[in-house]
Amino acid sequence: MARDQVTNDRLSKLLAQLISLTEKRELHWERQLGSGPAEPLSETKTPRYLFITPFDSPSCIEINSADAELGSALTVLVNVVEKAIENEPPTDPFGVSNEELSRLIS
């Protein structure tokens, strides 16, 4: 679905903010097991996606690296994120730690 220019401008500002926060290490990212291409962006032509899903809504915003208006900014974000997490091990999004289990049962 095509977006209007006002929406593209707002999403562009959001991407710029995400890039800035990531570069300053004020926004933490985790690489999740099985959540996307294992190869760095520089080694593949596989498109990258950013999905933003509000907790209180079934709707979502999707931006992909092939997007004519926002794709280049998303590619910058992917590169910045990859650099920020390059030395971190992938996490299992469905794994349960002892700490989390302890909070649920006493």
C-alpha positions in Angstrom: 0.0 0.0 0.0 1.4 3.4 -1.0 2.0 5.9 1.7 1.4 9.7 1.4 4.4 12.1 1.6 3.5 13.2 5.1 3.6 9.6 6.4 6.9 9.1 4.6 8.4 12.2 6.1 7.3 11.1 9.6 8.8 7.6 9.0 12.0 9.1 7.7 12.3 11.1 10.9 11.6 8.0 12.9 14.4 6.1 11.1 16.8 9.0 11.7 16.0 8.9 15.4 16.5 5.1 15.5 19.8 5.5 13.8 20.9 8.2 16.1 19.9 6.4 19.3 21.6 3.2 18.1 24.8 5.0 17.3 24.8 6.6 20.7 24.1 3.2 22.3 20.9 4.6 23.8 18.8 2.0 22.1 19.5 -1.7 22.6 19.0 -4.3 19.9 19.2 -8.1 20.1 19.8 -10.5 17.3 17.2 -13.3 17.8 17.8 -16.8 16.7 16.2 -17.5 13.4 14.7 -14.0 13.1 16.3 -13.1 9.7 19.2 -13.5 7.3 22.3 -14.7 9.0 24.6 -13.0 6.5 25.6 -9.3 7.0 23.8 -6.9 4.7 27.0 -6.4 2.7 27.1 -10.2 1.8 23.6 -10.7 0.5 20.9 -9.1 -1.6 18.2 -10.3 0.7 15.8 -7.4 1.6 15.6 -6.3 5.2 12.4 -5.3 6.9 11.4 -3.2 9.9 8.1 -4.0 11.4 6.6 -1.7 14.0 3.6 -3.2 15.8 1.8 -1.3 18.6 0.9 -3.5 21.5 -2.7 -2.2 21.6 -3.4 -2.6 17.8 -3.5 -5.3 15.2 -2.1 -2.8 12.6 1.5 -2.5 11.8 4.0 -0.4 9.9 6.4 -2.1 7.5 9.4 -0.6 5.8 11.7 -2.7 3.6 15.0 -2.0 2.1 13.5 -2.0 -1.4 11.2 0.9 -0.5 11.9 3.8 -3.0 11.6 6.5 -0.4 12.7 4.9 2.9 14.8 1.9 1.8 18.2 3.7 1.9 17.5 5.0 5.5 16.5 1.5 6.5 19.7 0.1 5.0 21.7 2.6 7.1 19.8 1.5 10.2 20.5 -2.2 9.5 24.2 -1.5 9.1 24.3 0.5 12.4 22.4 -2.2 14.2 24.7 -4.9 12.8 27.7 -3.0 14.0 26.2 -2.5 17.4 25.4 -6.2 18.0 28.3 -7.8 16.1 29.9 -9.1 19.3 26.7 -10.2 21.0 25.4 -13.8 20.9 21.9 -14.3 19.4 19.2 -14.7 21.9 16.3 -17.1 21.9 13.1 -15.1 22.0 11.2 -18.0 23.5 13.8 -19.1 26.0 12.9 -18.9 29.7 15.7 -17.9 32.1 15.8 -19.0 35.7 15.3 -15.4 36.7 12.1 -15.1 34.7 10.8 -18.4 36.0 11.5 -17.3 39.6 9.4 -14.2 39.1 6.5 -16.3 37.9 6.6 -19.0 40.6 7.8 -18.8 44.1 
